[in-house]
Amino acid sequence: MFRAVTLHRMLKLAAAPIALGVLSACGGGGGGGVDVADGGIRGTGSSVGPVSGFGSVFVNGVKFETDGRVSSDDGIEREDQLQEGMILRIEGEWRVDGRGNAESVEYDDTFRGRVDNRTQTLDADGMVESVQFTIYEQAVVADQQTVFKDIALETLADGAFVRISGWREPDPNGRYRASHIGLMTQDETNVEIEGRIDEGSLQLNLNQFSINGQLVSYTDSAFAGSLTEADLADLLLVEAEGTISNGVLIAREIDEGETRRYRRGSGNDIEFSGPVSTDYNASDRSFHINGLIVFVDDNTEFDDGLSASDLTAGMLIQVEGDFQDNGSVLAEEIEAREGNASVDGVLDVNTLNFNDQTFRVGGVLVQLTPRTIITDDDSDLRLKLADLNGSYQVEVEGIERQSGSGVTLEAVKIERNEEDTTPASPRKYELEGQLSDIEDSFYTILGVRIDISLVDFDDGERSSIESAFSQGASVSLEIDYVESPPGVYVADEIELESED
């Protein structure tokens, strides 16, 4: 018997959703950053974002050629020590063909230390959707888009000693969103935290302050960077590295926090990613992100379906623009970076297309881009599409895209699991995406036409879904289904997804 549809979550009755997307590596921004006459130069300045691939370094969809060196005081000196998801600052230039040259590559951990106070959020199937924890009182959240090294979202536990690269969220408690989490050997003589100095905690006569309740003490020699003791003030964003002793962080180095990554560099152009800090202000056409004020104008290009009014606090986006004389950024191009769809199941090895960088899982066409991160927690290899040449069980988080040829799932992150040796049919799959069509007893999601006739709907539940869809509501569904015979998809269970 097929399981009944679950309707314990609410329908999303808002207007149709924005189409979240990732900029193609070959896409060009508008405005002053494009100079085709100069060898197709799109930008000269700073590119700040997570590593998505190697063979050189891929950041923000651009393949940067480097000299292999990395500037960091966190034990990373070479490109081959970097991991996917680590947030880099690259100084250099990038071209309209998706390639660039790096003059320098910089990396700095956001946190290094022991995990405590872990809690988790489960989805309706009992799977871990996200985890929340602290590193010496500093709040961190990780989710399915976080890249893990030598540990996993499900296995991260109190007591684990990790390094974290992430972004500060617009959270009253100063929470950070992890882009990368890597397991390390425990060493509390080499920890790092970041956050704002607690109001009223700064005591210059005692050489101490606190960050979210974590006491930090220091000596004059701790100020070796651009920050001085005279700069310290309540609510200043700082980072502190040092030793934990009797619950106190004894800092050997204190510097400015993550916002220094995003300062004007050798050129006026900048591209970066991060969570929006403040909702878009229509009166002056601006918003805040990563310590910067970003303005939009009539020439700003938005990702398909995205508009300025969609820019709300916490939304992960990418911005490409130019620094202005007053230190603000005028955006040339803005796109969303949040995944809004997924598919889990066995990759159909017969559909691997190395020219188009695509494959299918459960009928869903998956498209790779230069920003796609491919991981395997059981392997230290840096993976590419060629490493998926087998009947691997994969989990794909991505962005639903519409094109003239149909629907694709643009992959943000692909997790490769073990090879599947079971018969090709029937195989089980799970997808999550927007309901795009209803025809008799067939629902279409992510371009896959699925027979729902065997799902045991409760009274009125199916009509609620279909009524909302007919009224133009955005209906997000999670469907467990099987392929039997090949090319025919039959639903096992249907579940309505919540807005978040």
CORUR-V88200 format. One record per pair of residues at least 4 apart in sequence whose C-alpha atoms are under 6 Angstrom apart, sorted by sequence separation. I is the first residue (numbers start at 0). J is the second residue. D is the distance in Angstrom with one decimal. If there is no record, write none. Layout:
i:I j:J d:D
i:I j:J d:D
//
This chain:
i:35 j:39 d:3.8
i:52 j:56 d:6.0
i:57 j:61 d:5.3
i:71 j:75 d:5.9
i:94 j:98 d:5.6
i:121 j:125 d:5.3
i:122 j:126 d:5.4
i:133 j:137 d:5.0
i:141 j:145 d:5.8
i:147 j:151 d:5.6
i:151 j:155 d:5.9
i:170 j:174 d:5.7
i:209 j:213 d:5.1
i:243 j:247 d:5.5
i:280 j:284 d:5.4
i:287 j:291 d:5.6
i:295 j:299 d:5.8
i:301 j:305 d:5.7
i:322 j:326 d:6.0
i:323 j:327 d:5.4
i:352 j:356 d:5.5
i:359 j:363 d:5.2
i:367 j:371 d:5.8
i:382 j:386 d:5.9
i:401 j:405 d:5.9
i:437 j:441 d:5.9
i:443 j:447 d:5.3
i:462 j:466 d:5.7
i:468 j:472 d:5.2
i:483 j:487 d:5.6
i:34 j:39 d:5.6
i:52 j:57 d:4.9
i:57 j:62 d:4.5
i:93 j:98 d:5.8
i:94 j:99 d:5.8
i:121 j:126 d:5.2
i:133 j:138 d:4.5
i:202 j:207 d:5.5
i:209 j:214 d:4.3
i:222 j:227 d:5.5
i:243 j:248 d:4.6
i:280 j:285 d:5.3
i:287 j:292 d:4.7
i:322 j:327 d:5.8
i:323 j:328 d:5.8
i:352 j:357 d:5.2
i:359 j:364 d:4.6
i:401 j:406 d:4.8
i:437 j:442 d:4.8
i:443 j:448 d:4.4
i:467 j:472 d:5.3
i:482 j:487 d:5.5
i:34 j:40 d:5.2
i:51 j:57 d:5.4
i:56 j:62 d:5.7
i:93 j:99 d:3.9
i:121 j:127 d:4.6
i:122 j:128 d:5.8
i:132 j:138 d:5.9
i:133 j:139 d:5.8
i:168 j:174 d:5.6
i:208 j:214 d:6.0
i:209 j:215 d:5.5
i:242 j:248 d:5.5
i:279 j:285 d:5.8
i:286 j:292 d:5.9
i:322 j:328 d:4.5
i:351 j:357 d:6.0
i:358 j:364 d:5.9
i:359 j:365 d:5.7
i:400 j:406 d:5.7
i:436 j:442 d:5.9
i:442 j:448 d:5.8
i:482 j:488 d:4.6
i:34 j:41 d:6.0
i:50 j:57 d:5.7
i:56 j:63 d:5.3
i:69 j:76 d:4.8
i:92 j:99 d:5.5
i:120 j:127 d:6.0
i:121 j:128 d:5.1
i:132 j:139 d:5.5
i:168 j:175 d:5.3
i:201 j:208 d:4.4
i:208 j:215 d:5.4
i:242 j:249 d:5.2
i:279 j:286 d:4.7
i:286 j:293 d:5.5
i:321 j:328 d:5.4
i:351 j:358 d:4.5
i:358 j:365 d:5.4
i:400 j:407 d:5.3
i:436 j:443 d:5.0
i:442 j:449 d:5.3
i:481 j:488 d:5.7
i:33 j:41 d:4.2
i:50 j:58 d:5.1
i:55 j:63 d:5.8
i:68 j:76 d:6.0
i:69 j:77 d:5.1
i:92 j:100 d:5.6
i:120 j:128 d:5.5
i:131 j:139 d:5.8
i:167 j:175 d:4.3
i:200 j:208 d:5.0
i:207 j:215 d:5.5
i:241 j:249 d:5.5
i:285 j:293 d:5.5
i:321 j:329 d:5.4
i:350 j:358 d:5.0
i:357 j:365 d:5.4
i:435 j:443 d:5.6
i:441 j:449 d:5.3
i:481 j:489 d:5.4
i:32 j:41 d:5.0
i:49 j:58 d:6.0
i:55 j:64 d:5.1
i:68 j:77 d:4.7
i:91 j:100 d:5.6
i:120 j:129 d:5.3
i:131 j:140 d:4.5
i:166 j:175 d:5.4
i:200 j:209 d:5.8
i:207 j:216 d:4.3
i:241 j:250 d:4.3
i:277 j:286 d:5.7
i:285 j:294 d:4.3
i:320 j:329 d:5.4
i:350 j:359 d:6.0
i:357 j:366 d:4.7
i:373 j:382 d:5.8
i:399 j:408 d:4.8
i:435 j:444 d:5.8
i:441 j:450 d:4.6
i:480 j:489 d:5.4
i:32 j:42 d:4.9
i:48 j:58 d:5.8
i:67 j:77 d:5.6
i:68 j:78 d:5.9
i:91 j:101 d:4.4
i:119 j:129 d:5.8
i:130 j:140 d:5.7
i:166 j:176 d:5.3
i:206 j:216 d:5.7
i:240 j:250 d:5.3
i:241 j:251 d:5.0
i:277 j:287 d:5.3
i:284 j:294 d:5.7
i:320 j:330 d:4.2
i:398 j:408 d:5.5
i:434 j:444 d:5.0
i:440 j:450 d:5.9
i:441 j:451 d:5.7
i:480 j:490 d:4.2
i:48 j:59 d:5.9
i:67 j:78 d:4.9
i:90 j:101 d:5.7
i:91 j:102 d:5.0
i:119 j:130 d:4.2
i:130 j:141 d:5.4
i:165 j:176 d:5.4
i:206 j:217 d:5.6
i:239 j:250 d:5.9
i:276 j:287 d:5.2
i:284 j:295 d:5.7
i:319 j:330 d:5.8
i:320 j:331 d:4.7
i:356 j:367 d:5.5
i:397 j:408 d:5.8
i:398 j:409 d:5.0
i:433 j:444 d:5.9
i:440 j:451 d:5.6
i:479 j:490 d:6.0
i:480 j:491 d:4.9
i:90 j:102 d:5.4
i:118 j:130 d:5.7
i:129 j:141 d:5.6
i:165 j:177 d:4.3
i:197 j:209 d:5.6
i:240 j:252 d:5.3
i:276 j:288 d:4.9
i:319 j:331 d:5.6
i:347 j:359 d:5.7
i:397 j:409 d:5.2
i:432 j:444 d:6.0
i:440 j:452 d:5.5
i:479 j:491 d:5.3
i:90 j:103 d:5.2
i:118 j:131 d:5.3
i:129 j:142 d:4.2
i:164 j:177 d:5.9
i:165 j:178 d:4.9
i:196 j:209 d:5.8
i:197 j:210 d:5.4
i:239 j:252 d:5.9
i:275 j:288 d:4.8
i:319 j:332 d:5.2
i:347 j:360 d:5.9
i:397 j:410 d:4.2
i:479 j:492 d:5.1
i:89 j:103 d:5.7
i:117 j:131 d:5.6
i:164 j:178 d:5.7
i:196 j:210 d:4.9
i:239 j:253 d:4.6
i:318 j:332 d:5.9
i:346 j:360 d:4.8
i:396 j:410 d:5.9
i:397 j:411 d:4.7
i:478 j:492 d:5.7
i:89 j:104 d:4.7
i:117 j:132 d:4.2
i:164 j:179 d:5.1
i:195 j:210 d:5.8
i:238 j:253 d:5.7
i:318 j:333 d:4.7
i:396 j:411 d:5.7
i:478 j:493 d:4.6
i:88 j:104 d:5.9
i:116 j:132 d:5.2
i:163 j:179 d:5.6
i:194 j:210 d:5.9
i:238 j:254 d:5.5
i:317 j:333 d:5.8
i:396 j:412 d:5.3
i:477 j:493 d:5.9
i:88 j:105 d:5.1
i:115 j:132 d:5.8
i:163 j:180 d:4.7
i:237 j:254 d:5.7
i:238 j:255 d:6.0
i:317 j:334 d:5.3
i:395 j:412 d:5.9
i:477 j:494 d:5.1
i:87 j:105 d:5.7
i:115 j:133 d:5.2
i:162 j:180 d:5.7
i:237 j:255 d:4.5
i:238 j:256 d:5.1
i:316 j:334 d:5.6
i:395 j:413 d:4.6
i:476 j:494 d:5.6
i:87 j:106 d:5.1
i:114 j:133 d:5.9
i:162 j:181 d:5.3
i:237 j:256 d:4.2
i:316 j:335 d:4.2
i:394 j:413 d:5.7
i:476 j:495 d:4.7
i:114 j:134 d:5.4
i:161 j:181 d:5.4
i:236 j:256 d:5.1
i:316 j:336 d:4.9
i:394 j:414 d:5.1
i:476 j:496 d:5.5
i:113 j:134 d:5.8
i:161 j:182 d:4.5
i:315 j:336 d:5.3
i:393 j:414 d:5.5
i:475 j:496 d:5.4
i:112 j:134 d:6.0
i:161 j:183 d:5.2
i:315 j:337 d:5.7
i:393 j:415 d:4.8
i:160 j:183 d:5.6
i:393 j:416 d:5.8
i:392 j:416 d:5.1
i:160 j:185 d:5.2
i:392 j:417 d:5.8
i:391 j:417 d:5.7
i:392 j:418 d:5.9
i:391 j:418 d:4.1
i:226 j:254 d:5.4
i:390 j:418 d:5.3
i:391 j:419 d:5.8
i:390 j:419 d:5.6
i:221 j:251 d:4.8
i:221 j:252 d:4.2
i:222 j:253 d:5.6
i:258 j:289 d:5.8
i:279 j:310 d:5.5
i:299 j:330 d:5.9
i:301 j:332 d:5.8
i:51 j:83 d:5.3
i:147 j:179 d:5.9
i:215 j:247 d:6.0
i:217 j:249 d:5.9
i:221 j:253 d:5.6
i:258 j:290 d:5.5
i:278 j:310 d:6.0
i:299 j:331 d:4.6
i:300 j:332 d:4.6
i:301 j:333 d:5.0
i:302 j:334 d:4.7
i:50 j:83 d:4.9
i:145 j:178 d:4.8
i:146 j:179 d:4.7
i:147 j:180 d:4.9
i:148 j:181 d:4.4
i:149 j:182 d:5.6
i:214 j:247 d:5.4
i:215 j:248 d:4.8
i:216 j:249 d:5.0
i:217 j:250 d:5.0
i:278 j:311 d:4.3
i:299 j:332 d:5.5
i:301 j:334 d:6.0
i:50 j:84 d:5.1
i:145 j:179 d:5.6
i:147 j:181 d:5.7
i:215 j:249 d:5.9
i:278 j:312 d:5.1
i:293 j:327 d:5.9
i:295 j:329 d:6.0
i:49 j:84 d:4.7
i:50 j:85 d:5.6
i:63 j:98 d:5.9
i:69 j:104 d:5.1
i:70 j:105 d:4.7
i:71 j:106 d:5.3
i:139 j:174 d:5.4
i:198 j:233 d:4.8
i:277 j:312 d:4.8
i:292 j:327 d:5.1
i:293 j:328 d:4.8
i:294 j:329 d:4.9
i:295 j:330 d:5.4
i:24 j:60 d:4.7
i:49 j:85 d:5.0
i:61 j:97 d:4.9
i:62 j:98 d:4.7
i:63 j:99 d:4.5
i:64 j:100 d:4.9
i:65 j:101 d:5.3
i:69 j:105 d:5.6
i:71 j:107 d:5.9
i:138 j:174 d:4.6
i:139 j:175 d:4.7
i:140 j:176 d:5.1
i:141 j:177 d:5.2
i:276 j:312 d:5.0
i:293 j:329 d:5.8
i:24 j:61 d:5.7
i:49 j:86 d:4.0
i:61 j:98 d:5.3
i:62 j:99 d:5.9
i:63 j:100 d:5.1
i:64 j:101 d:5.9
i:139 j:176 d:5.8
i:196 j:233 d:5.3
i:197 j:234 d:5.9
i:275 j:312 d:4.8
i:48 j:86 d:4.9
i:63 j:101 d:5.8
i:196 j:234 d:4.7
i:275 j:313 d:5.1
i:48 j:87 d:5.6
i:195 j:234 d:4.7
i:196 j:235 d:5.5
i:274 j:313 d:4.9
i:275 j:314 d:5.4
i:371 j:410 d:5.7
i:373 j:412 d:5.9
i:375 j:414 d:5.8
i:406 j:445 d:6.0
i:449 j:488 d:5.0
i:450 j:489 d:4.7
i:451 j:490 d:5.1
i:47 j:87 d:5.5
i:195 j:235 d:5.1
i:274 j:314 d:5.1
i:371 j:411 d:4.7
i:372 j:412 d:4.7
i:373 j:413 d:4.7
i:374 j:414 d:4.9
i:375 j:415 d:5.0
i:406 j:446 d:5.2
i:434 j:474 d:5.7
i:449 j:489 d:5.5
i:450 j:490 d:5.9
i:47 j:88 d:4.4
i:195 j:236 d:4.2
i:274 j:315 d:4.2
i:348 j:389 d:5.5
i:371 j:412 d:5.6
i:373 j:414 d:5.9
i:433 j:474 d:5.8
i:46 j:88 d:5.8
i:115 j:157 d:4.7
i:194 j:236 d:5.3
i:273 j:315 d:5.3
i:348 j:390 d:5.7
i:365 j:407 d:5.8
i:366 j:408 d:5.9
i:433 j:475 d:4.5
i:46 j:89 d:5.1
i:114 j:157 d:4.9
i:194 j:237 d:5.7
i:273 j:316 d:5.8
i:364 j:407 d:5.1
i:365 j:408 d:4.8
i:366 j:409 d:4.7
i:367 j:410 d:5.5
i:432 j:475 d:5.5
i:45 j:89 d:5.6
i:114 j:158 d:5.3
i:193 j:237 d:5.7
i:272 j:316 d:5.6
i:346 j:390 d:5.5
i:365 j:409 d:6.0
i:366 j:410 d:5.9
i:432 j:476 d:5.7
i:45 j:90 d:4.7
i:113 j:158 d:5.6
i:114 j:159 d:5.4
i:193 j:238 d:4.2
i:272 j:317 d:4.1
i:346 j:391 d:5.6
i:431 j:476 d:5.7
i:44 j:90 d:5.7
i:113 j:159 d:5.6
i:192 j:238 d:5.7
i:271 j:317 d:5.6
i:345 j:391 d:5.5
i:431 j:477 d:4.3
i:44 j:91 d:5.6
i:113 j:160 d:4.4
i:192 j:239 d:5.6
i:271 j:318 d:5.5
i:345 j:392 d:4.3
i:430 j:477 d:5.7
i:43 j:91 d:5.9
i:112 j:160 d:5.2
i:191 j:239 d:5.6
i:270 j:318 d:5.5
i:344 j:392 d:5.3
i:430 j:478 d:5.5
i:43 j:92 d:4.2
i:112 j:161 d:5.6
i:191 j:240 d:4.3
i:270 j:319 d:4.2
i:344 j:393 d:5.7
i:429 j:478 d:5.6
i:42 j:92 d:5.5
i:111 j:161 d:5.7
i:190 j:240 d:5.6
i:269 j:319 d:5.9
i:343 j:393 d:5.8
i:429 j:479 d:4.5
i:42 j:93 d:5.4
i:111 j:162 d:4.3
i:190 j:241 d:5.5
i:269 j:320 d:5.6
i:343 j:394 d:4.5
i:428 j:479 d:5.8
i:41 j:93 d:5.7
i:110 j:162 d:5.7
i:189 j:241 d:5.4
i:268 j:320 d:5.9
i:428 j:480 d:5.4
i:41 j:94 d:4.7
i:110 j:163 d:5.0
i:189 j:242 d:5.7
i:268 j:321 d:4.6
i:342 j:395 d:5.4
i:427 j:480 d:5.8
i:40 j:94 d:4.2
i:41 j:95 d:5.4
i:109 j:163 d:5.6
i:188 j:242 d:4.0
i:267 j:321 d:5.5
i:341 j:395 d:5.4
i:427 j:481 d:4.5
i:39 j:94 d:5.4
i:108 j:163 d:6.0
i:109 j:164 d:5.0
i:187 j:242 d:5.7
i:267 j:322 d:5.1
i:341 j:396 d:4.6
i:426 j:481 d:5.4
i:39 j:95 d:5.4
i:108 j:164 d:5.4
i:187 j:243 d:5.6
i:341 j:397 d:5.8
i:426 j:482 d:5.5
i:340 j:397 d:5.5
i:425 j:482 d:5.2
i:340 j:398 d:5.7
i:425 j:483 d:4.8
i:338 j:397 d:4.6
i:339 j:398 d:5.3
i:424 j:483 d:5.6
i:338 j:398 d:5.0
i:84 j:146 d:5.6
i:361 j:428 d:6.0
i:27 j:95 d:5.6
i:25 j:95 d:5.5
i:25 j:96 d:4.8
i:25 j:97 d:4.6
i:24 j:97 d:4.5
i:112 j:190 d:5.2
i:85 j:164 d:5.5
i:111 j:190 d:4.9
i:111 j:191 d:4.8
i:110 j:191 d:5.0
i:110 j:192 d:4.8
i:344 j:428 d:4.8
i:343 j:428 d:5.7
i:362 j:447 d:5.8
i:343 j:429 d:5.2
i:342 j:429 d:5.7
i:342 j:430 d:4.2
i:341 j:430 d:5.5
i:341 j:431 d:5.2
i:340 j:431 d:5.2
i:340 j:432 d:4.8
i:84 j:178 d:5.2
i:85 j:179 d:5.5
i:84 j:179 d:4.7
i:169 j:276 d:4.9
i:45 j:264 d:5.9
i:44 j:264 d:5.6
i:44 j:265 d:5.3
i:44 j:266 d:3.9
i:43 j:266 d:5.2
i:44 j:267 d:5.7
i:46 j:269 d:5.7
i:48 j:271 d:5.6
i:44 j:268 d:4.8
i:45 j:269 d:4.8
i:46 j:270 d:4.8
i:47 j:271 d:4.6
i:48 j:272 d:5.6
i:43 j:268 d:5.4
i:44 j:269 d:5.7
i:46 j:271 d:5.8
i:42 j:268 d:5.5
i:18 j:303 d:5.8
i:18 j:304 d:5.1
i:17 j:304 d:4.9
i:17 j:305 d:5.5
i:29 j:331 d:5.3
i:28 j:331 d:5.7
i:28 j:332 d:5.7
i:60 j:369 d:4.9
i:60 j:370 d:4.9
i:20 j:335 d:5.6
i:19 j:335 d:5.3
i:51 j:370 d:5.1
i:51 j:371 d:6.0
i:51 j:372 d:5.0
i:20 j:398 d:5.9
i:19 j:398 d:5.8
i:3 j:454 d:5.9
i:3 j:455 d:4.5
i:4 j:456 d:5.4
i:1 j:454 d:5.9
i:3 j:456 d:5.6
i:14 j:472 d:5.8
i:15 j:473 d:4.9
i:13 j:472 d:5.8
i:12 j:472 d:4.7
i:11 j:473 d:5.6
i:11 j:474 d:5.8
i:8 j:495 d:5.8
i:4 j:492 d:5.4
i:9 j:497 d:5.9
i:4 j:493 d:4.8
i:5 j:494 d:4.9
i:8 j:497 d:5.8
i:1 j:491 d:5.4
i:2 j:492 d:5.6
i:4 j:494 d:5.9
//
